Amino acid sequence: MRSAKTSGWRSAKRRGAQSDARDWRAAIRALSALERPSASEGERKAAEWIATRLRALGCRTDLERERAHGGYWWPIGLPNALAAAAGALALRRRDHGSRALAAVTAGVAAAALWDDLGHGRRWFRRALPHRDTWNVVAETGDPDAERTLVVVAHHDAAHSGAVFHPSLGRLAPRLAPRLHARSSHTLPILYGVWLGPLSVSLGAALGAWRLVGAGTALALGAIAAMVDIGARSVVAGANDNLAAVGALLALAAALRARPLEGLRVLLVSTGSEESFSEGMQAFGRRHFDELDPAQTEFLCLECLGGPVLIVLEGEGMLRIRDYPAGLREALAGAAADAGVAITRGLRTVAATDALIALRAGYPAVTLASVDHTKLPLNYHWPSDIPDALCWQTIEDAIAVCERFLRRRALADTLSVAD
């Protein structure tokens, strides 16, 4: 017969687990009420809120101030403006000098965009104004373990824009359902902001005036889209990406209730992800030197509140990079072990914070969700509110993440694909 003391302890533990479960849901709702554009005062308040909660859950937590531009409309719009101006001048004069100027100017603009969209050195962006952004870095798991797993979410929210209207995402499944069903990713629309300058540069160099004209028109369209996005308000960002922040908090609670041995875990919530992962780049500048790529893996959590949970196969705005096959299989295996249905075979033509780690040589993988359009639910749209979330998917994602962490803690005795 159980003693009253044992029974009371177990009841208290169950109440604590239920309270933690309610807390991560409450966290999503509380944080969604904050206006949190990248590198803003609201982003700072969200970071402080998350850091306080992680400390209460027993994590050693730091709030790290970094610098970021905090947007992408200027880094995209300005190179397109330079290319459009050069293209218009070349079309008007059509002489050797204007051709050469257009070819060089638009070529530099195209190179700047390739670098920025690819999450590279960001040399053009560095010349633009910067402000403070805030990362939360919490340590849990086994602090003495040789191996580290970094779980990454982000707490800033995106501006809306006409290009994110939900009806555009529904066109492919409606007009070409078979092609849509077979496709591994959606239309790579960000080529539209790079092809304009590229076309102007190539057309001017070759004297192909129709190509210059087409490139100039594309560049003007990109400028219009960026002006629209920059002028729009910030969405609540419940799916993108407070659902993942809620998962971080739930993982912290789970690892407090059932401590993990053999694996050090960093729970990271970045700022300025919506300005093309500037917060994650800053995390890399600060921490990559102390994280051995042979002993460190990254799990990125992105948009977990949609109806279909997926293991992303790869990502990239202009060039898609696949994640290591073994880590993808390990994440899918954790889902199977947790009894959670998972969808495979999809890549994203956007980008997550995992791309920064992947480019730096770390094994990385992303757990995400989509709806029937193969896009995140309510992506960058005002309807991205807590009441629209698929809460069961988030619960499933938390179960997958916890199982993944515990399996990775045993990775010295398991094959990479396990």
C-alpha positions as CSV (number, residue, x, y, z in Angstrom):
1,M,0.0,0.0,0.0
2,R,1.4,3.4,-0.9
3,S,2.1,5.8,2.0
4,A,0.2,9.1,2.2
5,K,3.5,10.9,1.8
6,T,4.3,9.0,-1.5
7,S,0.8,9.5,-2.8
8,G,0.9,13.2,-2.0
9,W,4.3,13.6,-3.7
10,R,3.1,11.9,-6.9
11,S,-0.1,14.0,-6.9
12,A,2.0,17.2,-6.5
13,K,4.3,16.0,-9.3
14,R,1.2,15.5,-11.5
15,R,-0.1,18.9,-10.6
16,G,3.3,20.4,-11.4
17,A,3.4,18.8,-14.8
18,Q,-0.1,20.0,-15.5
19,S,0.9,23.5,-14.4
20,D,4.0,23.4,-16.7
21,A,1.7,22.3,-19.6
22,R,-0.6,25.2,-19.0
23,D,2.3,27.5,-18.6
24,W,3.7,27.0,-22.1
25,R,0.3,27.5,-23.6
26,A,-0.1,30.7,-21.4
27,A,3.3,31.8,-22.6
28,I,2.3,31.7,-26.2
29,R,-0.8,33.8,-25.4
30,A,1.1,36.3,-23.2
31,L,3.9,36.8,-25.7
32,S,1.6,37.2,-28.7
33,A,0.2,40.3,-27.0
34,L,3.6,42.0,-27.3
35,E,4.4,43.7,-30.6
36,R,7.8,42.1,-31.4
37,P,9.4,43.3,-34.6
38,S,13.1,42.4,-35.0
39,A,15.5,44.4,-33.0
40,S,12.8,46.3,-31.1
41,E,11.8,47.2,-27.6
42,G,9.0,44.6,-27.8
43,E,11.5,42.0,-28.8
44,R,13.6,42.9,-25.8
45,K,10.6,42.6,-23.4
46,A,9.8,39.2,-24.9
47,A,13.4,38.0,-24.5
48,E,13.4,39.1,-20.8
49,W,10.1,37.3,-20.2
50,I,11.4,34.1,-21.7
51,A,14.7,34.3,-19.8
52,T,12.8,34.8,-16.5
53,R,10.7,31.8,-17.2
54,L,13.6,29.6,-18.2
55,R,15.4,30.6,-15.0
56,A,12.3,29.6,-13.0
57,L,12.5,26.2,-14.7
58,G,16.0,25.7,-13.4
59,C,18.1,26.7,-16.4
60,R,21.2,28.8,-16.2
61,T,20.1,31.6,-18.5
62,D,21.8,34.5,-20.1
63,L,20.2,37.4,-22.0
64,E,22.7,38.5,-24.7
65,R,22.5,41.9,-26.4
66,E,23.6,41.8,-30.0
67,R,23.5,44.2,-33.0
68,A,21.3,43.7,-36.0
69,H,19.8,45.8,-38.9
70,G,16.4,44.4,-38.0
71,G,14.7,44.2,-41.4
72,Y,15.1,42.8,-44.9
73,W,13.2,45.4,-47.0
74,W,16.2,47.8,-47.2
75,P,18.8,45.1,-47.8
76,I,16.7,43.8,-50.7
77,G,15.1,47.1,-51.8
78,L,18.2,49.2,-52.1
79,P,20.2,46.8,-54.4
80,N,17.1,46.5,-56.6
81,A,16.8,50.3,-56.7
82,L,20.4,50.6,-57.9
83,A,19.8,48.0,-60.5
84,A,16.6,49.6,-61.7
85,A,18.2,53.0,-62.0
86,A,21.1,51.6,-63.9
87,G,18.8,49.6,-66.2
88,A,16.6,52.7,-66.9
89,L,19.7,54.8,-67.7
90,A,21.1,52.1,-70.1
91,L,17.7,51.8,-71.8
92,R,17.5,55.5,-72.3
93,R,21.1,56.2,-73.6
94,R,22.0,52.8,-75.1
95,D,25.7,53.7,-75.4
96,H,28.8,51.9,-74.3
97,G,29.3,53.9,-71.1
98,S,25.7,53.4,-69.8
99,R,25.9,49.7,-70.7
100,A,29.1,49.2,-68.7
101,L,27.7,51.2,-65.8
102,A,24.5,49.1,-65.7
103,A,26.4,45.8,-66.1
104,V,28.7,46.6,-63.1
105,T,26.1,48.3,-60.9
106,A,23.5,45.6,-61.3
107,G,26.1,42.9,-61.0
108,V,27.2,44.2,-57.7
109,A,23.5,44.5,-56.6
110,A,22.9,40.8,-57.7
111,A,26.0,39.7,-55.7
112,A,24.8,41.6,-52.6
113,L,21.4,39.9,-52.8
114,W,22.9,36.4,-53.4
115,D,25.1,36.9,-50.3
116,D,22.3,38.3,-48.1
117,L,19.6,35.8,-49.2
118,G,22.1,33.0,-48.7
119,H,22.8,34.1,-45.1
120,G,26.5,34.8,-46.1
121,R,28.8,37.5,-45.0
122,R,26.2,40.2,-45.3
123,W,28.7,42.8,-46.5
124,F,26.0,45.1,-48.0
125,R,23.8,44.9,-44.9
126,R,26.7,45.9,-42.6
127,A,26.7,49.3,-44.2
128,L,23.1,50.0,-43.0
129,P,22.0,51.3,-39.6
130,H,21.9,48.7,-36.8
131,R,20.2,48.5,-33.4
132,D,20.0,46.2,-30.4
133,T,18.6,42.7,-30.7
134,W,18.3,40.1,-27.9
135,N,19.1,36.4,-27.7
136,V,18.1,34.1,-24.8
137,V,20.6,31.3,-24.1
138,A,19.7,28.8,-21.4
139,E,21.7,25.7,-20.3
140,T,20.1,22.5,-19.0
141,G,20.7,18.7,-19.3
142,D,24.1,17.4,-18.2
143,P,26.5,20.4,-17.8
144,D,29.5,18.0,-17.7
145,A,28.7,16.1,-20.9
146,E,31.1,16.2,-23.8
147,R,28.3,16.5,-26.4
148,T,25.9,19.4,-26.8
149,L,22.6,19.7,-28.5
150,V,21.4,23.2,-29.2
151,V,17.6,23.7,-29.6
152,V,16.7,26.9,-31.3
153,A,13.5,28.9,-31.6
154,H,12.9,32.6,-32.1
155,H,10.7,35.2,-30.4
156,D,10.5,38.1,-32.8
157,A,7.6,38.5,-35.2
158,A,7.3,39.4,-38.9
159,H,5.8,42.2,-40.8
160,S,2.9,41.3,-43.1
161,G,2.7,42.1,-46.8
162,A,0.6,41.5,-49.9
163,V,3.0,38.8,-51.1
164,F,2.0,36.7,-48.0
165,H,-1.8,36.8,-48.7
166,P,-3.1,33.3,-48.0
167,S,-5.0,33.1,-51.3
168,L,-1.6,33.1,-53.2
169,G,-0.5,29.9,-51.4
170,R,-3.8,28.2,-52.3
171,L,-3.3,28.8,-56.0
172,A,-1.0,25.8,-56.7
173,P,-3.2,23.1,-55.0
174,R,-6.2,24.5,-56.7
175,L,-4.8,25.0,-60.2
176,A,-2.3,22.2,-60.4
177,P,-3.2,19.7,-57.7
178,R,-1.2,16.8,-59.0
179,L,1.9,18.8,-59.6
180,H,1.5,20.4,-56.1
181,A,1.1,16.9,-54.5
182,R,4.4,15.8,-56.1
183,S,6.4,18.9,-55.4
184,S,9.0,18.9,-52.7
185,H,8.8,22.6,-52.1
186,T,6.7,25.7,-53.0
187,L,7.5,28.2,-55.7
188,P,10.9,29.9,-54.8
189,I,9.5,33.5,-55.0
190,L,12.7,35.1,-53.6
191,Y,14.3,34.5,-57.0
192,G,12.1,37.4,-58.0
193,V,14.1,39.9,-56.0
194,W,17.4,38.6,-57.4
195,L,16.7,37.9,-61.0
196,G,15.9,41.6,-61.7
197,P,19.5,42.9,-61.0
198,L,21.0,39.7,-62.6
199,S,19.0,40.3,-65.8
200,V,19.9,43.9,-66.0
201,S,23.6,43.1,-65.5
202,L,23.6,40.3,-68.1
203,G,21.4,42.2,-70.6
204,A,23.6,45.3,-70.4
205,A,26.8,43.3,-70.8
206,L,25.4,41.5,-73.9
207,G,23.5,44.5,-75.3
208,A,20.2,42.5,-74.9
209,W,17.8,45.4,-74.4
210,R,14.7,43.3,-73.8
211,L,16.5,41.5,-71.0
212,V,17.5,44.8,-69.5
213,G,13.9,46.0,-69.7
214,A,12.6,42.8,-68.1
215,G,15.2,43.0,-65.4
216,T,14.3,46.6,-64.7
217,A,10.6,45.7,-64.4
218,L,11.4,42.9,-62.0
219,A,13.6,45.1,-59.9
220,L,10.8,47.7,-59.7
221,G,8.3,45.0,-58.7
222,A,10.7,43.9,-55.9
223,I,11.0,47.5,-54.7
224,A,7.2,47.8,-54.5
225,A,6.9,44.5,-52.6
226,M,9.6,45.6,-50.1
227,V,8.0,49.0,-49.6
228,D,4.7,47.3,-48.8
229,I,6.3,44.9,-46.3
230,G,8.2,47.6,-44.5
231,A,5.1,49.7,-44.2
232,R,2.9,46.9,-42.8
233,S,2.3,46.2,-39.2
234,V,3.8,43.3,-37.3
235,V,1.7,40.2,-36.9
236,A,1.2,38.4,-33.6
237,G,3.4,35.5,-34.7
238,A,1.7,32.7,-32.7
239,N,2.7,30.0,-35.2
240,D,5.8,31.8,-36.4
241,N,7.3,31.3,-33.9
242,L,5.8,31.5,-30.5
243,A,4.7,27.8,-30.8
244,A,8.4,26.9,-30.9
245,V,9.1,29.2,-27.9
246,G,6.4,27.3,-26.0
247,A,8.1,24.1,-27.0
248,L,11.4,25.4,-25.5
249,L,9.7,26.1,-22.2
250,A,8.0,22.7,-22.2
251,L,11.3,21.0,-22.8
252,A,12.9,22.9,-20.0
253,A,10.1,21.7,-17.7
254,A,10.5,18.1,-18.9
255,L,14.2,18.1,-18.3
256,R,13.7,19.5,-14.9
257,A,11.2,16.8,-14.0
258,R,13.3,14.0,-15.6
259,P,17.0,15.1,-15.7
260,L,19.0,14.1,-18.7
261,E,22.5,12.5,-18.5
262,G,25.1,12.4,-21.2
263,L,24.0,15.4,-23.1
264,R,24.4,19.1,-22.5
265,V,21.4,21.0,-23.9
266,L,21.3,24.7,-24.8
267,L,17.8,26.2,-25.3
268,V,18.2,29.3,-27.5
269,S,15.5,31.8,-28.5
270,T,16.9,34.2,-31.0
271,G,15.9,37.7,-31.9
272,S,15.9,39.2,-35.4
273,E,15.2,35.8,-37.1
274,E,12.7,37.6,-39.3
275,S,15.4,39.9,-40.6
276,F,17.1,36.8,-42.1
277,S,18.5,35.2,-38.9
278,E,20.7,38.1,-37.7
279,G,20.2,37.0,-34.1
280,M,21.4,33.5,-34.9
281,Q,24.4,34.9,-36.8
282,A,25.2,36.9,-33.7
283,F,24.9,33.8,-31.6
284,G,27.4,32.2,-33.9
285,R,29.9,35.0,-33.6
286,R,29.7,34.7,-29.8
287,H,29.5,31.0,-29.3
288,F,30.7,28.9,-32.3
289,D,34.3,29.1,-31.2
290,E,33.4,27.3,-28.0
291,L,31.1,24.7,-29.7
292,D,33.0,21.8,-31.3
293,P,31.3,20.8,-34.6
294,A,32.3,17.2,-33.9
295,Q,30.5,17.3,-30.5
296,T,27.6,19.7,-31.3
297,E,24.2,19.3,-33.1
298,F,21.4,21.8,-33.7
299,L,17.7,21.2,-33.7
300,C,15.7,24.2,-35.0
301,L,12.0,24.5,-34.2
302,E,10.0,26.5,-36.6
303,C,6.3,27.2,-37.1
304,L,5.0,24.2,-35.0
305,G,1.4,25.3,-34.8
306,G,0.1,24.0,-38.2
307,P,-1.9,20.8,-38.8
308,V,0.9,18.7,-40.4
309,L,4.2,18.1,-38.5
310,I,7.2,17.6,-40.8
311,V,10.9,16.9,-40.7
312,L,12.4,19.4,-43.2
313,E,14.8,17.8,-45.6
314,G,16.6,21.1,-46.5
315,E,16.2,24.8,-46.8
316,G,17.5,27.9,-48.7
317,M,16.1,30.9,-50.4
318,L,18.1,30.7,-53.6
319,R,20.2,27.5,-53.0
320,I,18.6,24.7,-51.1
321,R,21.0,22.9,-48.7
322,D,19.9,19.5,-47.4
323,Y,20.5,18.6,-43.7
324,P,22.6,15.6,-42.9
325,A,20.6,12.5,-43.7
326,G,21.5,10.7,-40.4
327,L,20.1,13.6,-38.3
328,R,16.9,13.7,-40.4
329,E,16.4,10.0,-39.8
330,A,17.2,10.4,-36.1
331,L,14.5,13.1,-35.8
332,A,12.0,10.9,-37.8
333,G,12.9,8.0,-35.6
334,A,12.2,10.0,-32.4
335,A,8.8,10.8,-33.8
336,A,8.1,7.1,-34.5
337,D,9.3,6.2,-31.0
338,A,7.0,8.8,-29.5
339,G,4.0,7.5,-31.6
340,V,3.7,10.8,-33.5
341,A,2.9,10.9,-37.2
342,I,5.5,12.8,-39.2
343,T,5.6,13.9,-42.9
344,R,8.8,13.7,-44.9
345,G,10.1,14.9,-48.3
346,L,9.5,18.7,-48.0
347,R,12.1,21.4,-48.3
348,T,11.6,25.1,-47.7
349,V,12.5,27.9,-50.0
350,A,12.5,30.2,-47.0
351,A,15.2,29.8,-44.4
352,T,15.5,29.1,-40.7
353,D,18.1,29.7,-38.0
354,A,19.4,26.1,-38.8
355,L,20.9,27.4,-42.0
356,I,23.5,29.5,-40.0
357,A,24.6,26.4,-38.1
358,L,24.6,24.3,-41.3
359,R,26.8,26.8,-43.1
360,A,29.2,26.9,-40.2
361,G,29.7,23.1,-40.4
362,Y,27.4,21.8,-37.7
363,P,25.0,18.9,-38.1
364,A,21.5,20.6,-38.1
365,V,17.9,19.7,-38.7
366,T,14.6,21.4,-38.4
367,L,11.2,20.3,-37.1
368,A,8.3,22.3,-38.5
369,S,4.7,22.2,-39.6
370,V,2.7,23.1,-42.6
371,D,-0.9,23.2,-43.8
372,H,-2.3,21.7,-47.1
373,T,-0.5,24.4,-49.1
374,K,2.9,23.1,-47.9
375,L,3.4,26.5,-46.3
376,P,3.4,27.4,-42.6
377,L,-0.1,28.1,-41.2
378,N,-1.1,31.8,-41.5
379,Y,2.4,32.7,-42.6
380,H,3.2,36.3,-41.9
381,W,-0.5,37.2,-41.9
382,P,-2.6,38.9,-39.3
383,S,-4.5,35.7,-38.7
384,D,-1.4,34.1,-37.1
385,I,-3.0,34.3,-33.6
386,P,-3.1,31.8,-30.7
387,D,-6.7,30.9,-31.3
388,A,-5.8,29.7,-34.8
389,L,-3.1,27.3,-33.6
390,C,-3.3,23.5,-33.9
391,W,-2.4,22.9,-30.2
392,Q,-2.2,19.1,-30.7
393,T,0.6,19.5,-33.2
394,I,2.6,21.6,-30.7
395,E,2.1,18.9,-28.1
396,D,3.2,16.3,-30.6
397,A,6.3,18.4,-31.4
398,I,7.2,18.6,-27.7
399,A,7.0,14.9,-27.4
400,V,9.2,14.4,-30.5
401,C,11.8,16.9,-29.2
402,E,12.0,15.3,-25.8
403,R,12.4,11.8,-27.3
404,F,15.0,13.2,-29.7
405,L,17.0,14.7,-26.9
406,R,17.0,11.5,-24.9
407,R,17.9,9.4,-27.9
408,R,20.8,11.7,-28.7
409,A,22.1,11.4,-25.2
410,L,22.6,7.7,-26.0
411,A,24.2,8.4,-29.4
412,D,27.6,6.9,-28.4
413,T,25.8,3.6,-28.3
414,L,23.5,4.1,-31.2
415,S,24.2,4.6,-34.9
416,V,23.8,8.2,-36.2
417,A,20.6,7.1,-38.1
418,D,18.9,5.8,-34.9
